[in-house]
Amino acid sequence: MLDVINEFLTGKVLIPLVLGLGGYFTFRSKFVQFRFFVHMFDVLHSSWRGGSRQVSSFQALTLSLAGRVGTGNIVGVGIAVSIGGPGAVFWMWMTALMGMSSSFFECTLGQLYKRSDGNGLFRGGPSWYIQHGLDKRWLGMLAAVLLLLTFGFAINGLESHAVSHSLKDAFGLPTMWSGLALSLLLGVVFVGGIKRIAAVADLLVPLKVLAYIGVTAYVIVLQIDHVPATLMTIIKSAFGLDQAFGGLIGSAIIMGVRRGVFSNEAGLGSAPNVASVATINHPVTQGAVQALSVFIDTFVICTSTALMILLSGFYTPGFEGDGIALAQNSLAAVVGEWGRMFISVMLALFVFTAMLYNYYLGENSLRFMFGEPRKILIFYRVLVLLLVFWGSIEDLSTVLAFADITMTLLALVNLTAMALLFKVCLRILRDYDEQRRAGIKTPVFDSKLFLDLDIDPAAWPPLTDRSAAVSHSELASASGLSKRPTQA
């Protein structure tokens, strides 16, 4: 029954919603993901580190990559290719391309409607912009519950199972011991709150991404002569033009979109929760950084996995096996047996940082529902750690279908809210574009220009109270902007 519901929601709801609204956001914003592509790197380069009690834009990026870059980039890609053929990779690309605009605007909204916790940190996400942007707390509560069930509980158990069995296959490590070790390490980080989670992600995410890209790039370079033909096979298979994969076009689209969405999470409403914690000058800044996060996840890391599998010579049409085995055997076919161990170690790193991210999403949901519930948060941490241990030793495959359903429902709620708030998104984007056209290198958000919106003045003080963030010359250059005040 869960599989039937899941197939219906994915085919009839998720795919049209993600691609349709992603295309709408792209067109109405004048293709913002293309216009801002180079600027995304400029923003990331100039993002300043947070203070002792603040989270920087770069740390928010590593936090989002901690969640985006997880089992989906290895296991998910393997599943997509094995079921949908090479063409599934193309539809993952298309999903990410549209998803960059969705992520841009959902994270911009998260920043715009974030709330200060009074201790120098911020809280935000779909529940917040649904309540303060649409004045529908009940819908925000629904989003919080779906986020808690999907990320806080279900996905953590599934990822624990994946990594513990991968370590068992590669090193013979009993699943009970790997599950126990994973639970203890997570517990140490959980008690440090968002600052410790951000610090660990800041350290591990660049390490895991660079190491993984380095090894997969080595495989690609060894087979560089076959790369153009492989890319052509991906494109032809996506439209049923390759004889070997002609019958898989339907599966290619479904698996490509489904795995693409669940890998880069664009539009699901998860990334805005971590994007909202950053201390920045303008909401659009974090939107640009998070759009870049989708690009890195799919176009760089997922593509690296796909090319590694397709170039290895191990994969054949009709392959039967799980995504982990496909990735392990593909790398081992090129570099030797140490490839299996490398995939297991990378999977462990991917899962560990993703679990930190998933945990925080659940904690953020609880804070929206109950405020600062210390006892509930302690109970939640214990429950997550027990679930991680349980998932490491038990097959939770049934939970996967449940997680897919709740994630699809979360996407439905979030994308509907984004569509209703899209005029606000365009206002904020227009403000940012006007400042850039006026020559301001670092645009600054002035909440006095948006008094009709329910914005927290503690999170976004009026511009005159934030004059230290922008130089006098930059503000002076904005004097030609309509209705934009300059510094006195």
C-alpha positions as CSV (number, residue, x, y, z in Angstrom):
1,M,0.0,0.0,0.0
2,L,2.8,2.4,0.8
3,D,4.5,1.7,-2.5
4,V,1.2,2.3,-4.4
5,I,0.7,5.6,-2.6
6,N,4.4,6.5,-3.1
7,E,4.3,5.8,-6.9
8,F,1.1,7.9,-7.3
9,L,2.5,10.9,-5.3
10,T,5.8,10.8,-7.1
11,G,4.4,10.4,-10.6
12,K,1.3,12.6,-10.4
13,V,2.3,15.1,-7.8
14,L,6.0,15.5,-7.2
15,I,7.4,15.5,-10.8
16,P,4.9,18.0,-12.2
17,L,5.2,20.2,-9.1
18,V,9.0,20.3,-8.9
19,L,9.6,20.8,-12.6
20,G,6.5,23.0,-13.2
21,L,7.0,25.4,-10.4
22,G,10.8,25.3,-10.8
23,G,10.2,26.4,-14.4
24,Y,7.8,29.1,-13.4
25,F,10.2,30.5,-10.8
26,T,12.9,30.4,-13.3
27,F,10.9,32.2,-16.0
28,R,9.4,34.9,-13.7
29,S,12.8,35.7,-12.1
30,K,14.4,36.1,-15.6
31,F,16.4,32.9,-15.2
32,V,17.9,33.9,-11.9
33,Q,20.1,30.8,-11.6
34,F,21.8,31.7,-14.8
35,R,22.0,35.5,-14.2
36,F,23.5,34.9,-10.7
37,F,25.8,32.0,-11.5
38,V,29.1,33.8,-11.5
39,H,27.8,36.1,-8.7
40,M,27.2,33.0,-6.5
41,F,30.9,32.4,-6.4
42,D,31.6,36.0,-5.6
43,V,29.1,35.9,-2.7
44,L,30.7,32.7,-1.4
45,H,34.2,34.2,-1.6
46,S,33.3,37.3,0.2
47,S,31.1,35.7,2.9
48,W,32.5,36.6,6.2
49,R,32.9,34.3,9.2
50,G,30.4,34.6,11.9
51,G,31.3,35.9,15.4
52,S,31.6,33.8,18.5
53,R,27.8,33.4,18.7
54,Q,27.0,33.7,15.0
55,V,26.9,31.4,12.0
56,S,28.5,32.7,8.8
57,S,27.1,32.4,5.2
58,F,29.9,29.9,4.4
59,Q,29.0,27.8,7.5
60,A,25.4,27.8,6.4
61,L,26.6,26.5,3.0
62,T,28.5,23.7,4.6
63,L,25.5,22.9,6.8
64,S,23.3,22.6,3.7
65,L,25.9,20.5,1.9
66,A,26.1,18.3,4.9
67,G,22.5,17.3,4.3
68,R,22.4,17.5,0.5
69,V,25.6,15.5,0.0
70,G,24.6,12.2,1.6
71,T,23.6,8.7,0.7
72,G,21.7,10.0,-2.3
73,N,24.9,11.1,-4.0
74,I,26.2,7.5,-3.9
75,V,23.3,5.1,-3.2
76,G,20.7,7.2,-4.9
77,V,22.6,7.7,-8.1
78,G,23.4,3.9,-8.2
79,I,19.6,3.2,-7.8
80,A,18.7,5.7,-10.4
81,V,21.1,4.3,-13.0
82,S,20.4,0.6,-12.2
83,I,16.6,1.1,-12.6
84,G,16.3,4.0,-15.1
85,G,19.5,3.6,-17.0
86,P,22.0,6.3,-17.9
87,G,19.1,8.6,-19.0
88,A,18.2,9.0,-15.3
89,V,21.3,11.2,-14.9
90,F,20.0,13.7,-17.5
91,W,16.7,14.1,-15.6
92,M,18.7,14.6,-12.4
93,W,20.4,17.4,-14.1
94,M,17.1,19.0,-15.3
95,T,15.7,18.6,-11.8
96,A,18.7,20.4,-10.3
97,L,18.6,23.1,-13.0
98,M,15.0,24.0,-12.1
99,G,15.7,23.3,-8.4
100,M,18.4,26.0,-8.3
101,S,15.7,28.6,-8.6
102,S,13.4,26.9,-6.1
103,S,16.3,26.7,-3.6
104,F,17.2,30.3,-4.3
105,F,13.7,31.5,-3.4
106,E,12.9,29.2,-0.5
107,C,16.2,30.1,1.2
108,T,15.6,33.8,0.5
109,L,12.2,33.5,2.2
110,G,13.8,31.6,5.1
111,Q,16.2,34.5,5.7
112,L,13.5,37.2,5.2
113,Y,11.1,35.8,7.8
114,K,13.7,34.4,10.3
115,R,13.4,35.2,14.0
116,S,16.0,36.1,16.5
117,D,16.3,33.8,19.5
118,G,17.6,36.7,21.7
119,N,21.0,35.1,22.0
120,G,22.6,36.2,18.7
121,L,21.3,33.2,16.7
122,F,18.3,32.9,14.3
123,R,15.5,30.4,13.6
124,G,13.7,30.1,10.3
125,G,12.4,27.8,7.6
126,P,9.1,27.0,5.9
127,S,7.1,26.9,9.1
128,W,8.2,30.5,9.9
129,Y,7.6,32.0,6.4
130,I,4.2,30.2,6.2
131,Q,3.2,31.6,9.6
132,H,4.6,35.1,9.1
133,G,4.2,35.4,5.4
134,L,0.8,33.7,4.9
135,D,-0.6,34.0,8.5
136,K,-1.4,30.3,8.6
137,R,0.2,28.8,11.7
138,W,-1.7,25.5,11.2
139,L,0.0,25.0,7.9
140,G,3.3,25.9,9.4
141,M,2.7,23.3,12.1
142,L,2.0,20.7,9.4
143,A,5.3,21.5,7.7
144,A,7.1,21.2,11.0
145,V,5.5,17.8,11.7
146,L,6.4,16.5,8.2
147,L,9.9,17.8,8.5
148,L,10.4,16.1,11.9
149,L,9.0,12.7,10.8
150,T,11.0,12.7,7.5
151,F,14.4,14.0,8.5
152,G,14.5,13.9,12.3
153,F,13.4,10.2,12.4
154,A,12.9,8.2,9.2
155,I,15.9,9.2,7.1
156,N,18.3,9.0,10.0
157,G,17.4,5.3,10.6
158,L,17.7,4.5,6.9
159,E,21.1,6.2,6.6
160,S,22.4,4.4,9.7
161,H,21.4,1.1,8.0
162,A,23.2,2.0,4.8
163,V,26.5,2.9,6.4
164,S,26.6,0.1,8.9
165,H,26.1,-2.6,6.3
166,S,28.5,-0.9,3.9
167,L,31.2,-1.0,6.7
168,K,30.4,-4.7,7.4
169,D,30.8,-5.6,3.7
170,A,34.1,-3.7,3.4
171,F,35.7,-4.3,6.7
172,G,33.7,-7.1,8.4
173,L,32.7,-4.7,11.2
174,P,29.6,-5.9,13.0
175,T,26.6,-3.6,12.4
176,M,26.0,-3.4,16.2
177,W,29.4,-1.9,16.9
178,S,29.3,0.6,14.0
179,G,25.8,1.6,15.0
180,L,26.9,2.2,18.6
181,A,29.9,4.2,17.5
182,L,27.8,6.3,15.2
183,S,25.3,7.0,18.0
184,L,28.0,8.0,20.5
185,L,29.7,10.4,18.1
186,L,26.4,12.0,17.1
187,G,25.4,12.4,20.7
188,V,28.7,14.4,21.5
189,V,27.9,16.8,18.7
190,F,24.1,17.1,19.4
191,V,24.7,18.5,22.9
192,G,26.7,21.4,21.5
193,G,23.8,22.8,19.5
194,I,23.8,24.5,16.2
195,K,27.2,26.1,16.7
196,R,28.9,22.8,17.3
197,I,27.0,21.2,14.4
198,A,28.1,24.1,12.1
199,A,31.7,23.8,13.3
200,V,31.8,20.0,12.6
201,A,30.2,20.5,9.2
202,D,32.7,23.3,8.5
203,L,35.5,20.8,9.0
204,L,34.1,17.6,7.5
205,V,32.1,18.7,4.5
206,P,34.9,20.3,2.5
207,L,37.1,17.3,3.4
208,K,34.6,14.6,2.2
209,V,33.6,16.5,-0.9
210,L,37.2,17.1,-2.1
211,A,38.3,13.6,-1.3
212,Y,35.3,12.0,-3.1
213,I,35.6,14.3,-6.2
214,G,39.4,13.6,-6.3
215,V,39.0,9.9,-6.5
216,T,36.1,9.9,-8.9
217,A,38.0,12.4,-11.1
218,Y,40.9,10.0,-11.1
219,V,38.6,7.3,-12.5
220,I,37.2,9.7,-15.1
221,V,40.7,10.9,-16.2
222,L,41.7,7.2,-16.7
223,Q,38.8,6.8,-19.0
224,I,38.8,10.3,-20.5
225,D,38.6,9.0,-24.1
226,H,35.2,7.4,-23.3
227,V,33.7,10.4,-21.5
228,P,32.2,12.2,-24.6
229,A,30.5,8.9,-25.7
230,T,29.2,8.3,-22.2
231,L,27.7,11.8,-22.0
232,M,26.1,11.3,-25.4
233,T,24.6,8.0,-24.1
234,I,23.2,9.8,-21.1
235,I,21.5,12.4,-23.3
236,K,20.2,9.9,-25.9
237,S,18.9,7.5,-23.2
238,A,17.0,10.3,-21.6
239,F,14.8,10.5,-24.7
240,G,14.7,6.8,-25.5
241,L,17.1,7.2,-28.5
242,D,19.7,4.7,-27.4
243,Q,18.7,1.1,-28.4
244,A,20.1,-0.5,-25.3
245,F,18.1,1.7,-23.0
246,G,15.1,2.6,-25.2
247,G,12.6,0.8,-23.0
248,L,13.7,2.7,-19.9
249,I,12.6,6.2,-20.8
250,G,9.7,6.2,-18.3
251,S,11.8,4.8,-15.5
252,A,14.6,7.3,-16.4
253,I,12.4,10.3,-16.0
254,I,10.7,9.0,-12.7
255,M,14.0,7.8,-11.1
256,G,16.0,10.8,-12.3
257,V,13.5,13.4,-10.9
258,R,12.8,11.4,-7.7
259,R,16.4,10.7,-6.9
260,G,17.4,14.2,-8.0
261,V,14.9,15.9,-5.7
262,F,15.8,13.6,-2.8
263,S,19.5,14.3,-3.3
264,N,19.6,18.0,-3.8
265,E,16.4,18.7,-1.7
266,A,15.6,21.8,-3.7
267,G,12.0,22.9,-3.0
268,L,11.5,20.4,-0.2
269,G,11.7,23.0,2.6
270,S,14.7,21.4,4.4
271,A,17.5,23.7,3.3
272,P,15.8,27.0,4.5
273,N,16.1,25.8,8.1
274,V,19.9,25.9,8.0
275,A,20.1,28.8,5.5
276,S,18.1,30.9,8.0
277,V,20.7,30.7,10.8
278,A,23.4,32.7,8.9
279,T,24.1,36.3,9.7
280,I,24.2,38.2,6.4
281,N,23.5,41.6,4.8
282,H,20.6,40.7,2.5
283,P,18.2,37.7,2.2
284,V,19.1,37.2,-1.4
285,T,22.7,36.6,-0.5
286,Q,21.9,33.3,1.2
287,G,19.5,32.4,-1.7
288,A,22.5,32.7,-4.1
289,V,24.7,30.6,-1.9
290,Q,22.1,27.9,-1.5
291,A,21.5,27.7,-5.3
292,L,25.2,27.1,-5.6
293,S,24.8,24.2,-3.1
294,V,22.3,22.5,-5.4
295,F,24.7,22.9,-8.3
296,I,27.6,21.3,-6.3
297,D,25.4,18.5,-5.1
298,T,24.0,17.4,-8.5
299,F,26.2,18.7,-11.3
300,V,29.4,18.0,-9.5
301,I,29.0,15.1,-7.0
302,C,26.1,13.1,-8.5
303,T,27.6,13.5,-12.0
304,S,31.0,12.2,-10.6
305,T,29.3,9.1,-9.2
306,A,27.3,8.5,-12.4
307,L,30.4,8.8,-14.6
308,M,32.4,6.5,-12.3
309,I,29.7,3.9,-12.6
310,L,29.2,4.2,-16.4
311,L,32.9,4.3,-17.2
312,S,34.0,1.5,-15.0
313,G,32.8,-1.3,-17.3
314,F,31.1,-3.1,-14.3
315,Y,27.7,-1.7,-15.0
316,T,25.5,-3.4,-17.6
317,P,21.9,-2.9,-18.6
318,G,19.6,-4.8,-16.3
319,F,22.0,-4.7,-13.3
320,E,20.4,-6.2,-10.2
321,G,21.7,-5.0,-6.9
322,D,21.7,-2.1,-4.5
323,G,23.2,1.3,-5.1
324,I,26.0,0.7,-2.6
325,A,27.2,-2.5,-4.3
326,L,27.1,-0.8,-7.7
327,A,29.2,2.1,-6.6
328,Q,31.7,-0.1,-4.7
329,N,32.1,-2.6,-7.5
330,S,32.4,0.1,-10.1
331,L,35.2,1.9,-8.3
332,A,36.9,-1.5,-7.4
333,A,36.8,-2.5,-11.1
334,V,39.1,0.5,-11.9
335,V,41.3,1.0,-8.9
336,G,41.3,-2.4,-7.2
337,E,39.8,-3.7,-3.9
338,W,40.7,-0.5,-1.9
339,G,37.9,1.1,-3.9
340,R,35.2,-0.8,-1.9
341,M,36.8,0.5,1.3
342,F,37.0,4.0,0.0
343,I,33.3,4.1,-0.9
344,S,32.4,2.7,2.6
345,V,34.5,5.4,4.3
346,M,33.1,8.2,2.2
347,L,29.6,6.8,2.8
348,A,30.2,6.9,6.5
349,L,31.4,10.6,6.3
350,F,28.5,11.5,4.1
351,V,26.0,9.9,6.5
352,F,27.5,11.3,9.7
353,T,27.3,14.9,8.5
354,A,23.9,14.3,6.9
355,M,22.6,13.0,10.3
356,L,23.8,16.2,12.0
357,Y,21.8,18.1,9.4
358,N,18.7,15.9,9.7
359,Y,18.8,16.1,13.5
360,Y,18.9,19.9,13.4
361,L,15.9,20.0,11.1
362,G,13.9,18.0,13.6
363,E,15.1,20.2,16.5
364,N,14.2,23.3,14.6
365,S,10.7,21.9,14.0
366,L,10.3,21.2,17.7
367,R,11.3,24.8,18.5
368,F,8.7,26.1,16.1
369,M,6.0,23.9,17.7
370,F,6.9,24.3,21.4
371,G,9.3,27.3,21.7
372,E,12.3,26.3,23.8
373,P,11.2,22.9,25.1
374,R,14.4,21.7,27.0
375,K,12.9,18.5,28.2
376,I,11.3,17.7,24.8
377,L,14.7,18.3,23.1
378,I,16.5,16.0,25.4
379,F,13.9,13.3,24.8
380,Y,14.2,13.9,21.0
381,R,18.0,13.5,21.1
382,V,17.7,10.2,23.0
383,L,15.1,9.0,20.6
384,V,17.1,9.9,17.5
385,L,20.2,8.1,18.9
386,L,18.2,5.0,19.7
387,L,16.7,5.1,16.2
388,V,20.2,5.4,14.7
389,F,21.3,2.3,16.6
390,W,18.2,0.4,15.8
391,G,18.5,1.3,12.1
392,S,22.1,-0.1,12.0
393,I,21.0,-3.6,12.9
394,E,17.4,-3.8,11.5
395,D,16.2,-3.6,7.9
396,L,14.0,-0.5,7.7
397,S,13.1,-0.8,4.1
398,T,9.4,-0.2,4.9
399,V,10.4,3.2,6.4
400,L,11.9,4.2,3.0
401,A,8.4,4.2,1.4
402,F,7.0,6.1,4.4
403,A,9.9,8.7,4.2
404,D,9.3,9.2,0.5
405,I,5.6,9.9,1.1
406,T,6.1,12.4,3.9
407,M,8.9,14.1,1.9
408,T,6.6,14.4,-1.1
409,L,3.9,15.9,1.1
410,L,6.4,18.3,2.6
411,A,7.4,19.4,-0.9
412,L,3.7,20.0,-1.7
413,V,3.2,22.2,1.3
414,N,6.5,24.1,0.8
415,L,6.1,24.7,-2.9
416,T,2.5,25.8,-2.5
417,A,3.6,28.4,0.1
418,M,6.4,29.5,-2.1
419,A,4.0,30.0,-5.0
420,L,1.7,32.1,-2.8
421,L,4.7,34.2,-1.5
422,F,6.4,34.5,-4.9
423,K,5.4,38.2,-5.4
424,V,7.3,38.9,-2.1
425,C,10.3,37.0,-3.5
426,L,10.3,39.1,-6.6
427,R,10.2,42.3,-4.5
428,I,13.2,41.2,-2.5
429,L,15.1,40.2,-5.6
430,R,14.3,43.5,-7.3
431,D,15.7,45.4,-4.3
432,Y,18.9,43.4,-4.6
433,D,19.2,43.8,-8.3
434,E,18.6,47.6,-8.0
435,Q,21.4,47.9,-5.5
436,R,23.8,45.9,-7.7
437,R,23.0,48.0,-10.8
438,A,23.7,51.1,-8.6
439,G,27.2,49.8,-8.1
440,I,26.8,48.6,-4.6
441,K,29.1,45.6,-4.2
442,T,27.4,44.2,-1.1
443,P,23.7,45.0,-1.1
444,V,22.1,45.6,2.3
445,F,18.5,44.9,3.3
446,D,16.6,47.8,4.7
447,S,13.5,46.6,6.6
448,K,12.0,50.1,6.5
449,L,11.2,49.6,2.8
450,F,9.1,46.5,3.7
451,L,6.9,47.6,6.6
452,D,4.0,45.8,5.2
453,L,5.7,42.5,5.8
454,D,5.9,40.7,9.1
455,I,9.6,40.9,9.5
456,D,11.4,40.6,12.9
457,P,13.2,43.9,13.5
458,A,15.7,42.1,15.8
459,A,16.7,40.0,12.8
460,W,16.6,42.8,10.2
461,P,17.1,46.2,11.9
462,P,16.4,49.3,9.9
463,L,19.4,50.3,7.7
464,T,20.4,53.3,9.9
465,D,21.0,50.8,12.7
466,R,23.2,48.6,10.6
467,S,25.4,51.3,9.1
468,A,28.6,49.6,10.2
469,A,27.8,46.8,7.8
470,V,28.1,49.0,4.7
471,S,30.6,51.7,3.8
472,H,29.5,55.3,3.4
473,S,30.6,55.3,-0.3
474,E,28.4,52.3,-1.1
475,L,25.3,53.9,0.5
476,A,26.0,57.2,-1.1
477,S,26.1,55.5,-4.5
478,A,22.6,54.2,-3.8
479,S,21.2,57.7,-3.5
480,G,19.7,57.5,-7.0
481,L,17.5,54.6,-6.1
482,S,13.9,55.4,-5.7
483,K,12.8,55.4,-2.0
484,R,16.2,54.1,-0.8
485,P,17.6,56.2,2.1
486,T,21.3,57.0,2.3
487,Q,23.3,57.1,5.4
488,A,23.1,60.4,7.3
